[in-house]
Amino acid sequence: MNAVSPKRSGHPGLRTLGVGLAGLLSVYLIGRGIAEFLTVNYSDPASCRNDWGGPSLAGVFAVHSGPAVLVVVGWAICLRRRRRTRSGERR
């Protein structure tokens, strides 16, 4: 059975805007996740007490770097699917 891909309709400008905004948000989240590892004071546990996810260091990293991990995993899945469909491979 041959699956027919739906024809993309609508406003291509809105699609471009949405992809651009999603790209900016993902770059921000990844940058914020990396910055959290570089700016936290590991020798002073009280330094992250008032941060989101605090008072534990694991909670702070989960809140600040967790979205970055989700973005990277989402990018990897999208790139893998795109490569698979372009090469004609089917599952």
C-alpha positions in Angstrom: 0.0 0.0 0.0 1.4 3.3 -1.0 1.0 6.1 1.5 0.3 9.5 -0.1 1.8 12.4 1.7 -0.7 15.3 2.3 -0.1 18.3 0.1 1.2 21.2 2.2 -1.3 24.0 2.0 -1.9 27.2 3.9 0.4 30.1 4.4 4.1 29.2 3.8 5.1 32.5 5.5 3.4 31.3 8.7 5.2 28.0 8.5 8.5 29.8 8.0 7.8 32.1 10.9 6.9 29.2 13.2 10.0 27.2 12.3 12.1 30.3 12.8 10.6 31.0 16.2 11.0 27.4 17.2 14.6 27.5 16.1 15.3 30.6 18.2 13.6 29.1 21.3 15.6 25.9 20.9 18.9 27.7 20.6 18.0 29.8 23.7 17.1 26.7 25.7 20.3 24.9 24.7 22.4 28.0 25.6 20.6 28.3 28.9 21.2 24.6 29.7 24.9 24.9 28.9 25.3 28.2 30.8 23.8 26.6 33.9 26.6 24.1 34.1 29.2 26.9 33.7 27.7 29.4 36.2 26.7 27.3 39.1 28.9 27.4 42.2 29.6 23.7 42.9 31.5 24.4 46.2 28.6 26.3 47.8 25.4 24.3 48.0 23.5 27.3 49.3 24.1 29.2 46.0 21.3 27.4 44.3 18.8 27.4 47.2 16.6 30.2 45.6 16.9 29.0 42.0 14.1 27.2 40.2 14.3 23.5 41.1 16.3 24.3 44.2 17.5 23.7 46.9 19.1 20.6 45.4 21.6 20.8 42.6 19.9 17.9 40.8 16.6 19.8 40.8 18.3 23.0 39.4 19.9 21.1 36.6 16.7 19.3 35.8 14.8 22.5 35.5 17.4 24.5 33.7 19.1 21.9 31.5 16.3 19.4 31.1 14.6 21.3 28.3 17.9 21.5 26.5 18.2 17.7 26.6 14.6 17.4 25.2 15.4 19.8 22.4 18.6 17.9 21.4 16.7 14.6 21.5 13.9 16.1 19.4 16.4 17.4 16.8 18.0 14.0 16.6 14.7 12.3 16.0 13.7 14.8 13.3 17.0 14.5 11.6 16.9 10.7 11.7 13.3 10.7 10.2 14.3 13.2 7.5 17.3 11.1 6.5 15.3 8.0 6.5 12.5 9.4 4.3 15.0 11.0 1.8 16.9 7.8 1.4 13.7 5.9 0.7 14.1 3.6 3.7 10.9 2.4 5.2 10.4 0.8 8.5 
